[in-house]
């Protein structure tokens, strides 16, 4: 069936559910903020330390060959770190700090045992602008190791400068010591983004649920859904119907039931013989019609749904027509209602109309502004 979303009904019901929107926003903020914080700030195992070593390179000058300054750049120095002249000295210096060399990656723990490969991976040499200034950055997970490698590299290069003819000397300008690398904290941004995402998901989710919602809340929607007239609205909780709806029920009954002697009421909730919700609907309906209705002339009784009892055919043998009661706001009864309508058409039993029962009177009063 082609059905259009009743926006007025949706927005009025949304007011009662509006708390879900802030809840979705809050959940989105907590989830996105928590994920970001855990990924960037929360895990102590992911902390990184840096140690910056600055060295001054005093190149030797030969009248015949000149200087070898052009032979050394950032790329060259990163390659030179792995040569025996430097890495051997680095490993030797590390040993004085209690960090021993191991050949096995499996045995390496970054604290007391370390491979040459691991040491080299912590070192990054750079020549910022002046070829005589070299900056070496040591990056490691453990602050002690970061400190030890920095000291070891600095003194290894001093020794390298003493033993290499290309240099007069290599001097240590500064060693910063291990410093925690602070990742730019964008938790606030992540929280805001999570809130926006939660708002979007909340709104789209409520719209999707509304589209998938097969429940009806107002009589006009019931008529559009099943193409049958709605003969009245019965409110929930045993409350007295507002005069507006009570008068409609009485007027529709007087017009629709004229000349009919036997009318049956069925309920979409009666899916098995153990329940007969139609009985309570029938009693309530007759009470609303009151003493002004001639029940001796037109009898109104409850009836079972087809398939729930063998009495179904007996109930309809003498019936002049059937009224189907559908509960307002009740989900998952659309299929059984359609099946009931189809079954009645197959046996040529007239369907006089429908009743919308258990309706929210306050909602209807807001909807119709009465």
C-alpha positions as CSV (number, residue, x, y, z in Angstrom):
1,X,0.0,0.0,0.0
2,X,1.2,3.5,-0.8
3,X,1.5,5.4,2.5
4,X,2.8,8.9,3.1
5,X,4.5,9.9,6.3
6,X,2.1,12.0,8.4
7,X,4.5,14.7,9.4
8,X,2.2,16.4,11.9
9,X,1.7,13.1,13.7
10,X,5.4,12.5,13.5
11,X,6.4,15.8,14.9
12,X,3.9,15.7,17.8
13,X,5.2,12.2,18.8
14,X,8.7,13.4,18.3
15,X,8.1,16.0,21.1
16,X,7.6,13.1,23.5
17,X,10.8,11.4,22.2
18,X,12.9,14.5,21.9
19,X,15.0,13.4,24.9
20,X,16.5,10.7,22.5
21,X,18.2,13.4,20.4
22,X,20.3,14.8,23.3
23,X,20.9,11.2,24.4
24,X,22.3,10.4,20.9
25,X,24.4,13.5,21.0
26,X,25.8,12.6,24.4
27,X,26.5,9.0,23.3
28,X,28.2,10.2,20.2
29,X,30.4,12.6,22.2
30,X,31.4,10.0,24.7
31,X,32.2,7.3,22.0
32,X,34.2,9.6,19.7
33,X,35.9,11.4,22.5
34,X,36.8,8.1,24.2
35,X,38.1,6.5,21.0
36,X,40.2,9.5,20.1
37,X,41.6,9.8,23.7
38,X,42.4,6.1,23.9
39,X,44.0,6.1,20.5
40,X,46.2,9.2,21.1
41,X,46.5,9.9,24.8
42,X,45.2,7.0,26.8
43,X,47.6,4.2,26.4
44,X,50.9,4.7,28.2
45,X,52.4,2.0,26.0
46,X,52.1,4.3,23.0
47,X,54.1,7.1,24.6
48,X,57.1,8.2,22.7
49,X,60.2,10.1,23.9
50,X,62.6,12.2,21.9
51,X,66.2,13.2,22.7
52,X,67.8,15.9,20.5
53,X,71.5,16.0,20.1
54,X,73.2,19.0,18.5
55,X,76.8,18.7,17.2
56,X,79.2,21.1,15.6
57,X,81.2,19.7,12.7
58,X,84.6,21.3,12.2
59,X,85.8,20.2,8.8
60,X,89.5,19.9,8.1
61,X,91.0,21.9,5.3
62,X,93.8,20.6,2.9
63,X,95.5,23.0,0.5
64,X,95.5,20.3,-2.2
65,X,92.1,18.7,-1.7
66,X,90.3,21.5,0.0
67,X,87.5,20.4,2.3
68,X,85.1,17.4,2.2
69,X,82.2,19.4,3.5
70,X,80.2,18.6,0.3
71,X,80.5,14.9,0.9
72,X,78.4,15.1,4.1
73,X,74.7,15.7,4.2
74,X,71.6,14.4,6.0
75,X,71.3,11.4,3.8
76,X,75.0,10.6,4.1
77,X,75.0,10.8,7.9
78,X,72.0,8.5,8.2
79,X,73.9,5.9,6.1
80,X,77.1,6.5,8.1
81,X,75.4,5.7,11.3
82,X,75.3,2.0,10.3
83,X,79.0,1.8,9.4
84,X,81.2,-0.1,11.7
85,X,83.2,3.0,12.6
86,X,80.1,4.5,14.3
87,X,77.7,1.7,15.2
88,X,80.5,-0.3,16.9
89,X,81.2,2.7,19.1
90,X,77.5,3.3,19.8
91,X,77.0,-0.3,20.9
92,X,80.2,-0.1,23.0
93,X,78.9,3.1,24.7
94,X,75.5,1.6,25.3
95,X,77.2,-1.3,27.1
96,X,78.5,1.2,29.7
97,X,74.9,2.1,30.5
98,X,74.0,-1.6,31.0
99,X,72.4,-2.1,27.6
100,X,73.9,-5.1,25.9
101,X,73.8,-6.0,22.2
102,X,71.9,-9.0,21.1
103,X,71.7,-10.6,17.6
104,X,68.1,-11.9,18.1
105,X,65.1,-9.7,17.6
106,X,63.2,-12.2,19.8
107,X,65.5,-11.5,22.7
108,X,65.5,-7.8,22.3
109,X,63.4,-6.0,24.9
110,X,64.5,-2.4,24.4
111,X,65.7,-2.2,28.0
112,X,68.7,-4.4,28.7
113,X,69.1,-6.1,25.3
114,X,68.9,-4.5,21.9
115,X,69.9,-5.2,18.3
116,X,71.9,-2.9,16.1
117,X,68.9,-2.6,13.8
118,X,66.7,-1.4,16.7
119,X,69.3,1.2,17.6
120,X,69.6,2.5,14.1
121,X,65.8,2.8,13.8
122,X,65.8,5.2,16.7
123,X,68.3,7.6,15.1
124,X,67.5,10.3,12.6
125,X,70.3,12.7,11.5
126,X,69.6,16.0,9.8
127,X,71.5,19.0,8.6
128,X,69.0,21.9,8.9
129,X,70.9,24.6,7.0
130,X,74.4,25.2,8.0
131,X,76.5,22.1,7.0
132,X,78.5,22.5,10.2
133,X,75.5,21.9,12.4
134,X,74.0,18.5,12.7
135,X,70.9,17.6,14.6
136,X,70.3,14.0,15.6
137,X,66.9,13.0,16.9
138,X,66.5,9.9,19.0
139,X,63.0,8.4,19.2
140,X,62.2,5.6,21.6
141,X,59.4,4.2,23.7
142,X,61.5,4.0,26.9
143,X,62.9,7.3,28.3
144,X,66.1,5.6,29.7
145,X,66.8,4.0,26.3
146,X,66.2,7.3,24.6
147,X,68.7,9.0,27.0
148,X,71.3,6.2,26.7
149,X,71.2,6.1,22.8
150,X,71.5,9.9,22.7
151,X,74.6,9.9,24.9
152,X,76.1,7.0,23.1
153,X,75.6,8.5,19.6
154,X,76.9,11.9,20.6
155,X,80.1,10.5,22.1
156,X,80.5,8.0,19.2
157,X,80.5,10.9,16.7
158,X,83.0,12.8,18.8
159,X,85.3,9.8,18.6
160,X,84.5,9.5,14.8
161,X,85.6,13.1,14.4
162,X,88.9,12.5,16.2
163,X,89.7,9.5,13.9
164,X,88.5,10.8,10.6
165,X,90.8,13.1,8.5
166,X,87.8,14.9,7.1
167,X,87.3,16.7,10.5
168,X,89.3,18.7,12.8
169,X,86.8,17.7,15.4
170,X,83.1,17.0,16.2
171,X,81.9,18.8,19.3
172,X,78.7,18.2,21.3
173,X,76.7,21.5,21.5
174,X,73.8,20.1,23.5
175,X,71.8,17.0,24.5
176,X,68.3,17.8,25.4
177,X,67.6,14.5,27.3
178,X,64.4,12.4,26.8
179,X,61.3,14.5,26.5
180,X,57.8,13.1,26.1
181,X,56.3,13.7,22.6
182,X,53.0,15.4,23.2
183,X,50.5,14.6,20.6
184,X,48.3,17.5,19.7
185,X,45.2,17.0,21.8
186,X,42.1,17.3,19.7
187,X,39.8,15.5,22.1
188,X,37.6,18.6,22.2
189,X,37.2,18.5,18.4
190,X,36.6,14.7,18.5
191,X,33.9,15.3,21.1
192,X,32.2,18.0,19.1
193,X,32.4,15.9,15.9
194,X,30.9,13.0,17.9
195,X,28.0,15.2,19.1
196,X,27.3,16.3,15.5
197,X,27.5,12.7,14.3
198,X,25.2,11.6,17.2
199,X,22.7,14.3,16.2
200,X,22.6,13.2,12.6
201,X,22.4,9.5,13.4
202,X,19.6,10.3,16.0
203,X,17.5,12.3,13.5
204,X,18.0,9.9,10.6
205,X,17.4,6.9,12.9
206,X,14.1,8.3,14.2
207,X,13.0,9.1,10.6
208,X,13.9,5.6,9.5
209,X,12.1,4.0,12.4
210,X,9.1,6.2,11.6
211,X,9.1,5.0,8.0
212,X,9.3,1.4,9.1
213,X,6.7,1.9,11.8
214,X,3.5,0.2,10.7
215,X,1.5,1.5,13.7
216,X,-1.3,4.1,13.3
217,X,-2.1,6.9,15.7
218,X,-4.9,8.9,14.1
219,X,-8.0,7.7,12.3
220,X,-7.1,9.4,9.0
221,X,-3.9,7.3,8.8
222,X,-6.0,4.2,9.5
223,X,-8.3,5.0,6.6
224,X,-5.4,5.7,4.2
225,X,-3.7,2.4,5.2
226,X,-6.6,0.1,4.8
227,X,-9.1,2.1,2.7
228,X,-11.9,1.5,5.1
229,X,-13.9,4.1,7.0
230,X,-13.1,4.7,10.7
231,X,-16.3,4.6,12.7
232,X,-14.8,6.0,15.9
233,X,-11.9,6.4,18.3
234,X,-11.8,4.8,21.7
235,X,-9.2,6.2,24.1
236,X,-6.9,4.2,26.3
237,X,-7.0,3.5,30.1
238,X,-10.8,3.4,30.4
239,X,-11.0,7.2,30.3
240,X,-14.2,8.8,29.1
241,X,-13.9,9.9,25.5
242,X,-13.8,13.6,24.8
243,X,-17.2,14.8,23.6
244,X,-15.8,15.4,20.2
245,X,-14.9,11.7,19.6
246,X,-17.9,10.4,21.6
247,X,-20.3,12.3,19.4
248,X,-18.6,11.0,16.3
249,X,-19.0,7.4,17.4
250,X,-22.7,7.8,18.1
251,X,-23.4,9.7,14.8
252,X,-21.5,7.1,12.8
253,X,-23.3,4.2,14.4
254,X,-26.7,5.7,13.8
255,X,-25.9,6.3,10.2
256,X,-24.0,3.1,9.4
257,X,-26.0,0.5,11.4
258,X,-29.5,1.5,10.2
259,X,-31.4,-1.6,9.1
260,X,-28.7,-4.0,10.3
261,X,-29.5,-6.6,13.0
262,X,-26.2,-8.4,13.7
263,X,-22.9,-6.7,13.9
264,X,-19.6,-8.3,15.0
265,X,-16.4,-6.7,16.3
266,X,-13.0,-8.3,15.7
267,X,-9.7,-7.3,17.1
268,X,-6.3,-7.6,15.5
269,X,-4.9,-8.6,18.9
270,X,-6.9,-11.8,19.0
271,X,-4.3,-14.1,17.4
272,X,-5.2,-17.2,19.3
273,X,-8.4,-18.6,20.9
274,X,-7.1,-18.1,24.4
275,X,-7.6,-14.3,24.0
276,X,-10.6,-12.4,22.9
277,X,-9.7,-8.8,23.2
278,X,-12.7,-8.1,21.0
279,X,-14.9,-8.7,24.0
280,X,-13.5,-5.8,26.0
281,X,-13.6,-3.6,22.9
282,X,-17.2,-4.6,22.3
283,X,-18.2,-3.8,25.9
284,X,-16.5,-0.4,25.8
285,X,-18.0,0.4,22.5
286,X,-21.6,-0.4,23.6
287,X,-21.0,1.6,26.8
288,X,-20.1,4.7,24.7
289,X,-23.2,4.2,22.5
290,X,-25.2,4.2,25.7
291,X,-28.9,3.9,26.3
292,X,-29.8,6.0,23.3
293,X,-28.8,3.1,21.0
294,X,-31.4,0.4,20.3
295,X,-29.4,-2.8,21.1
296,X,-32.6,-4.9,20.7
297,X,-32.9,-3.8,17.1
298,X,-29.2,-4.0,16.3
299,X,-27.1,-6.6,18.2
300,X,-23.4,-5.9,18.6
301,X,-21.2,-8.9,19.7
302,X,-17.5,-9.9,19.6
303,X,-16.2,-12.4,17.1
304,X,-13.0,-14.5,16.8
305,X,-10.5,-14.0,14.0
306,X,-10.4,-16.6,11.2
307,X,-7.9,-19.3,12.1
308,X,-8.0,-18.8,15.8
309,X,-11.2,-20.7,16.4
310,X,-13.7,-23.0,14.7
311,X,-16.4,-20.7,15.8
312,X,-15.2,-18.1,13.3
313,X,-17.6,-19.3,10.6
314,X,-20.5,-19.6,13.0
315,X,-20.0,-16.1,14.2
316,X,-20.3,-14.8,10.7
317,X,-23.2,-16.9,9.5
318,X,-25.8,-14.4,10.5
319,X,-23.6,-11.3,10.7
320,X,-24.7,-8.3,8.6
321,X,-21.3,-6.8,8.9
322,X,-18.0,-6.7,10.7
323,X,-16.1,-3.9,12.5
324,X,-12.3,-4.4,12.9
325,X,-10.7,-2.9,15.9
326,X,-7.1,-1.8,15.5
327,X,-5.0,-0.6,18.5
328,X,-3.4,2.8,18.1
329,X,0.4,2.9,18.3
330,X,0.5,-0.9,18.3
331,X,3.3,-2.3,16.2
332,X,3.4,-5.5,14.2
333,X,-0.3,-5.9,13.7
334,X,-0.4,-4.6,10.2
335,X,0.0,-8.1,8.6
336,X,-2.7,-9.7,10.7
337,X,-5.1,-6.9,10.0
338,X,-4.5,-7.1,6.3
339,X,-5.1,-10.9,6.5
340,X,-8.3,-10.4,8.4
341,X,-9.6,-7.9,5.7
342,X,-8.6,-10.4,3.0
343,X,-10.3,-13.3,4.7
344,X,-13.6,-11.4,5.1
345,X,-13.6,-10.3,1.5
346,X,-13.1,-14.0,0.4
347,X,-16.3,-15.1,2.3
348,X,-18.2,-12.0,1.2
349,X,-18.7,-10.7,4.7
350,X,-19.2,-6.9,4.6
351,X,-16.7,-4.8,6.5
352,X,-18.6,-1.9,7.9
353,X,-15.5,0.0,9.0
354,X,-12.8,0.1,11.7
355,X,-12.4,1.3,15.2
356,X,-9.1,2.9,16.5
357,X,-8.9,1.8,20.1
358,X,-6.5,2.5,23.0
359,X,-5.7,5.9,21.5
360,X,-3.8,8.5,23.4
361,X,-6.4,11.2,24.1
362,X,-3.9,13.9,24.9
363,X,-2.0,13.2,21.7
364,X,-5.3,13.4,19.7
365,X,-6.3,16.6,21.4
366,X,-3.0,18.2,20.4
367,X,-3.2,16.8,16.9
368,X,-6.7,18.1,16.3
369,X,-6.3,21.2,18.6
370,X,-9.5,20.5,20.4
